[in-house]
Amino acid sequence: MGRDKHHLRERLKHARASLTTEERAEKSRAIAGTLLGLLEGFDTVMVYVSKEPEVETSGLIEALLERGIEVVVPIIQRETRTLRLSYLEDTGVLLPSTFNVPEPVGHEIPADGGVIGAAVIPLIGFDDHCHRLGYGAGYYDRFLGTHTSVLRIGIAFACQRAARIPSEAHDIPLHCIVTEDGITRSG
């Protein structure tokens, strides 16, 4: 299964990378618009901070902050392959860190995962059953495995859809995936 995931991951990364900067920006705005409606009513939301060529999340984060929603961002703990959590009050404090992912380096405000109502999660690929193909290290699966009440929302470009994502026992499916084409719900 590892080989299947590797080949699929490479194919979907290539599809995502083939989008132009302008296409990614336009599609990211559409995804953020859908997400804002989906996140209505939540007090605290975890949102990954994007890096190229992922779905851009800075506009979403700014919009959530403007609406008074508390934003929590994950910080990668490479040694333990876990996520540490921090509130984010100002996107200006984000600096490229582990794996070049922007993090609030030197400006962390520790957050408890138990307060998170919904989590916006990155992915490389997904299928119609909301199985997620991530980057392969299991950071988000570990987080989601211990925070089972969180609404699990993946975001991706429509070109990242696959017919089937191979799934193992430790892979946590998402409740829904938002693309520029709309929402795919599990079940």
C-alpha positions as a Markdown table, in Angstrom:
| # | Residue | x | y | z |
|---|---|---|---|---|
| 1 | Met | 0.0 | 0.0 | 0.0 |
| 2 | Gly | 2.9 | 2.3 | 0.7 |
| 3 | Arg | 4.0 | 2.2 | -3.0 |
| 4 | Asp | 0.4 | 2.9 | -4.1 |
| 5 | Lys | 0.2 | 6.0 | -1.8 |
| 6 | His | 3.6 | 7.2 | -3.0 |
| 7 | His | 2.7 | 7.1 | -6.7 |
| 8 | Leu | -0.7 | 8.6 | -6.0 |
| 9 | Arg | 0.9 | 11.3 | -3.9 |
| 10 | Glu | 3.3 | 12.2 | -6.6 |
| 11 | Arg | 0.6 | 12.3 | -9.3 |
| 12 | Leu | -1.7 | 14.6 | -7.2 |
| 13 | Lys | 1.2 | 16.9 | -6.2 |
| 14 | His | 2.0 | 17.3 | -9.9 |
| 15 | Ala | -1.7 | 18.1 | -10.7 |
| 16 | Arg | -1.8 | 20.7 | -7.9 |
| 17 | Ala | 1.6 | 22.2 | -9.0 |
| 18 | Ser | 0.3 | 22.5 | -12.6 |
| 19 | Leu | -2.2 | 25.2 | -11.5 |
| 20 | Thr | -0.9 | 28.8 | -12.2 |
| 21 | Thr | -0.5 | 31.2 | -9.3 |
| 22 | Glu | -3.5 | 33.1 | -10.5 |
| 23 | Glu | -5.6 | 29.9 | -10.7 |
| 24 | Arg | -4.6 | 28.9 | -7.2 |
| 25 | Ala | -5.4 | 32.4 | -5.9 |
| 26 | Glu | -8.9 | 32.4 | -7.5 |
| 27 | Lys | -9.7 | 28.9 | -6.4 |
| 28 | Ser | -8.4 | 29.6 | -2.9 |
| 29 | Arg | -10.8 | 32.6 | -2.6 |
| 30 | Ala | -13.7 | 30.4 | -3.7 |
| 31 | Ile | -12.8 | 27.8 | -1.1 |
| 32 | Ala | -12.5 | 30.4 | 1.6 |
| 33 | Gly | -15.9 | 31.8 | 0.8 |
| 34 | Thr | -17.5 | 28.3 | 1.2 |
| 35 | Leu | -15.5 | 27.6 | 4.3 |
| 36 | Leu | -16.7 | 30.9 | 6.0 |
| 37 | Gly | -20.3 | 29.7 | 5.6 |
| 38 | Leu | -19.4 | 26.2 | 6.9 |
| 39 | Leu | -17.6 | 27.6 | 10.0 |
| 40 | Glu | -20.4 | 29.9 | 11.0 |
| 41 | Gly | -21.2 | 29.4 | 14.7 |
| 42 | Phe | -17.8 | 28.0 | 15.7 |
| 43 | Asp | -15.9 | 29.9 | 18.5 |
| 44 | Thr | -12.5 | 28.3 | 17.9 |
| 45 | Val | -11.2 | 26.9 | 14.6 |
| 46 | Met | -7.8 | 25.3 | 13.9 |
| 47 | Val | -6.5 | 26.3 | 10.4 |
| 48 | Tyr | -3.2 | 25.2 | 8.9 |
| 49 | Val | -1.0 | 28.0 | 7.6 |
| 50 | Ser | -0.4 | 27.4 | 3.9 |
| 51 | Lys | 2.7 | 27.3 | 1.9 |
| 52 | Glu | 3.0 | 27.2 | -1.9 |
| 53 | Pro | 1.3 | 25.4 | -3.8 |
| 54 | Glu | -1.3 | 24.5 | -1.1 |
| 55 | Val | -4.8 | 26.1 | -0.9 |
| 56 | Glu | -4.0 | 29.6 | 0.4 |
| 57 | Thr | -5.3 | 30.1 | 3.9 |
| 58 | Ser | -4.1 | 33.6 | 4.9 |
| 59 | Gly | -7.4 | 35.2 | 3.6 |
| 60 | Leu | -9.5 | 32.7 | 5.5 |
| 61 | Ile | -7.5 | 33.3 | 8.7 |
| 62 | Glu | -7.9 | 37.1 | 8.4 |
| 63 | Ala | -11.6 | 36.7 | 7.7 |
| 64 | Leu | -12.1 | 34.5 | 10.8 |
| 65 | Leu | -10.2 | 36.9 | 13.0 |
| 66 | Glu | -12.3 | 39.8 | 11.7 |
| 67 | Arg | -15.4 | 37.9 | 12.7 |
| 68 | Gly | -14.1 | 37.4 | 16.2 |
| 69 | Ile | -13.5 | 33.7 | 15.8 |
| 70 | Glu | -10.4 | 32.4 | 17.7 |
| 71 | Val | -7.9 | 30.9 | 15.3 |
| 72 | Val | -5.5 | 28.1 | 16.4 |
| 73 | Val | -2.6 | 27.1 | 14.2 |
| 74 | Pro | -0.6 | 23.9 | 14.3 |
| 75 | Ile | 3.1 | 23.9 | 15.0 |
| 76 | Ile | 5.0 | 20.9 | 13.7 |
| 77 | Gln | 6.9 | 18.9 | 16.3 |
| 78 | Arg | 9.2 | 17.0 | 14.0 |
| 79 | Glu | 10.9 | 15.0 | 16.8 |
| 80 | Thr | 7.6 | 13.5 | 18.0 |
| 81 | Arg | 5.6 | 13.8 | 14.8 |
| 82 | Thr | 2.9 | 15.6 | 16.7 |
| 83 | Leu | 1.3 | 19.0 | 16.5 |
| 84 | Arg | 1.7 | 21.7 | 19.1 |
| 85 | Leu | -1.1 | 24.3 | 19.1 |
| 86 | Ser | -1.0 | 28.1 | 19.3 |
| 87 | Tyr | -3.6 | 30.8 | 19.1 |
| 88 | Leu | -2.9 | 33.2 | 16.3 |
| 89 | Glu | -4.0 | 36.9 | 16.8 |
| 90 | Asp | -1.8 | 38.5 | 14.1 |
| 91 | Thr | -0.6 | 36.8 | 10.9 |
| 92 | Gly | 2.3 | 39.2 | 10.8 |
| 93 | Val | 4.2 | 37.0 | 13.3 |
| 94 | Leu | 4.2 | 34.0 | 11.0 |
| 95 | Leu | 7.7 | 33.0 | 9.8 |
| 96 | Pro | 8.7 | 30.0 | 7.7 |
| 97 | Ser | 9.7 | 27.2 | 10.0 |
| 98 | Thr | 9.7 | 23.3 | 9.9 |
| 99 | Phe | 9.2 | 22.1 | 6.3 |
| 100 | Asn | 9.0 | 25.8 | 5.4 |
| 101 | Val | 5.5 | 26.0 | 7.0 |
| 102 | Pro | 4.8 | 29.5 | 8.4 |
| 103 | Glu | 4.5 | 29.3 | 12.2 |
| 104 | Pro | 4.2 | 32.0 | 15.0 |
| 105 | Val | 7.9 | 31.6 | 15.9 |
| 106 | Gly | 8.6 | 33.4 | 19.1 |
| 107 | His | 4.9 | 34.5 | 19.4 |
| 108 | Glu | 3.2 | 31.3 | 20.6 |
| 109 | Ile | 0.1 | 31.5 | 22.7 |
| 110 | Pro | -0.4 | 27.9 | 23.8 |
| 111 | Ala | -3.8 | 26.4 | 23.0 |
| 112 | Asp | -5.6 | 23.3 | 24.2 |
| 113 | Gly | -7.0 | 21.0 | 21.4 |
| 114 | Gly | -10.1 | 20.4 | 23.5 |
| 115 | Val | -11.4 | 23.9 | 22.7 |
| 116 | Ile | -11.3 | 23.4 | 18.9 |
| 117 | Gly | -14.7 | 23.0 | 17.3 |
| 118 | Ala | -13.5 | 22.6 | 13.7 |
| 119 | Ala | -10.2 | 21.9 | 12.0 |
| 120 | Val | -9.2 | 23.0 | 8.5 |
| 121 | Ile | -6.7 | 20.4 | 7.3 |
| 122 | Pro | -4.3 | 20.3 | 4.4 |
| 123 | Leu | -4.1 | 17.4 | 2.0 |
| 124 | Ile | -2.5 | 16.2 | -1.2 |
| 125 | Gly | -5.4 | 14.1 | -2.3 |
| 126 | Phe | -9.0 | 13.0 | -1.4 |
| 127 | Asp | -11.7 | 10.8 | -2.7 |
| 128 | Asp | -15.5 | 10.9 | -2.6 |
| 129 | His | -15.6 | 9.1 | 0.8 |
| 130 | Cys | -13.5 | 11.9 | 2.3 |
| 131 | His | -10.4 | 9.8 | 2.7 |
| 132 | Arg | -7.4 | 12.1 | 2.9 |
| 133 | Leu | -4.0 | 11.5 | 1.4 |
| 134 | Gly | -1.6 | 13.7 | 3.5 |
| 135 | Tyr | 2.1 | 14.3 | 3.3 |
| 136 | Gly | 2.8 | 10.9 | 4.9 |
| 137 | Ala | 4.1 | 11.6 | 8.4 |
| 138 | Gly | 0.7 | 11.2 | 10.2 |
| 139 | Tyr | 0.8 | 14.5 | 12.1 |
| 140 | Tyr | -2.9 | 15.3 | 11.5 |
| 141 | Asp | -4.0 | 11.7 | 12.0 |
| 142 | Arg | -2.4 | 11.6 | 15.4 |
| 143 | Phe | -4.1 | 14.9 | 16.3 |
| 144 | Leu | -7.5 | 13.8 | 15.0 |
| 145 | Gly | -7.2 | 10.5 | 16.8 |
| 146 | Thr | -7.0 | 12.2 | 20.2 |
| 147 | His | -9.5 | 15.0 | 19.4 |
| 148 | Thr | -12.5 | 13.0 | 18.0 |
| 149 | Ser | -15.2 | 15.6 | 18.5 |
| 150 | Val | -13.6 | 18.1 | 16.1 |
| 151 | Leu | -15.3 | 18.7 | 12.8 |
| 152 | Arg | -12.7 | 17.5 | 10.3 |
| 153 | Ile | -12.6 | 19.7 | 7.1 |
| 154 | Gly | -10.1 | 19.1 | 4.4 |
| 155 | Ile | -9.5 | 21.7 | 1.7 |
| 156 | Ala | -8.0 | 21.1 | -1.7 |
| 157 | Phe | -8.3 | 22.0 | -5.3 |
| 158 | Ala | -10.7 | 19.9 | -7.4 |
| 159 | Cys | -7.7 | 18.5 | -9.4 |
| 160 | Gln | -6.6 | 16.7 | -6.2 |
| 161 | Arg | -9.6 | 14.4 | -6.3 |
| 162 | Ala | -8.7 | 10.7 | -6.9 |
| 163 | Ala | -11.0 | 7.8 | -7.6 |
| 164 | Arg | -9.9 | 6.1 | -4.4 |
| 165 | Ile | -7.4 | 6.9 | -1.7 |
| 166 | Pro | -5.9 | 3.8 | -0.1 |
| 167 | Ser | -6.8 | 3.8 | 3.6 |
| 168 | Glu | -5.2 | 2.1 | 6.6 |
| 169 | Ala | -6.5 | 1.6 | 10.1 |
| 170 | His | -4.6 | 4.7 | 11.4 |
| 171 | Asp | -5.9 | 7.0 | 8.6 |
| 172 | Ile | -8.7 | 9.2 | 10.0 |
| 173 | Pro | -11.3 | 10.1 | 7.3 |
| 174 | Leu | -12.6 | 13.7 | 7.2 |
| 175 | His | -16.2 | 14.8 | 7.6 |
| 176 | Cys | -16.0 | 16.9 | 4.4 |
| 177 | Ile | -13.7 | 18.3 | 1.8 |
| 178 | Val | -14.1 | 21.8 | 0.4 |
| 179 | Thr | -12.9 | 22.6 | -3.1 |
| 180 | Glu | -13.6 | 25.4 | -5.5 |
| 181 | Asp | -16.5 | 23.2 | -6.9 |
| 182 | Gly | -18.2 | 22.9 | -3.5 |
| 183 | Ile | -18.4 | 20.5 | -0.6 |
| 184 | Thr | -17.9 | 16.7 | -0.6 |
| 185 | Arg | -19.4 | 15.1 | 2.5 |
| 186 | Ser | -18.6 | 11.7 | 4.0 |
| 187 | Gly | -21.3 | 9.1 | 4.3 |
